[in-house]
Amino acid sequence: MRSPFPYSDDNKRYHTLAYHNKTTYGGRVYKATVDAGLSCPNIDGCKGRGGCIFCAQTPRDGRTVAEQFAAEKARIHAKCPNAKIMLYYGLHSNTYCTPGRLCEMLDEAKELGAFAVSVATRADCLDKEKVRILSEFSLPLTVELGLQTIHDKTAALINRGHSFADFLRGYELLKERNIRVCVHIINGLPGETCEMMLETARALGKLRPNGVKIHSMHVLRGTPLYGMYCNGEYSPIEKDDYIDVTVRQLELLPPETVVERVTGDGDKSLLAAPLWSVDKISVLGGLDKRMADSDTFQGRLFDNESIG
């Protein structure tokens, strides 16, 4: 059944990445994830050690970016020969480098024939010079910013290494240059209630991001969070609760914001919990059913009057 939601051509009641790519680029766009070899300020000691408590310090990919991209391109084209490919600098903080290094990374993506580029980073790893470089890049570009939560108490607990105010400063630098921004948030962080998760979505909606990624908190073996989980200090969010809060978050986001992800399962070789997250089809189907049964849709409760 066709959805009543305007940014949809199927049964979805939220603005999917598939719909965005189809209407913007004329078809499917796949991400080729590569490791540029960069670090993070709360891994190397600049702001902290060990990274966020949920971050697994897995071995780095020893291949060059060109070798990684070629392998990813072959994998993607084996599934979808006509797919457009976005090069995704997705590991760690990919503006945590000199402006010259950032230029080299973007130039290499272009030389490798990427259709578009996505750069995952932290807001506190941005400055005016790096944002200028990103804004002058000639290919379609998205900067993916990890926010996770607006609550500074939670951010301190998870060893995030920056505040919501720090995030806002970096976000505004990007928006001043009209750079496309996708913001990541996590449901089920330690100590967070449903209302706190909704407050994060409500505040994010007021910023009108171009995109958002949502997933549940994953407990990966070998992380500090895994130790909390084993000691009974942390319990992952249940599937039904995750579906409920995510639907309510979607209601608070602007309808034009692209929902680039509503679930994820972490590294399967390290995942300890929640195991329900592995079954993405079930989670996606649960979201669709809950929205249809409730006759709701993305943006239903978005408050336009609250935007300054």
Disulfide bonds with the S-S distance in Angstrom:
none
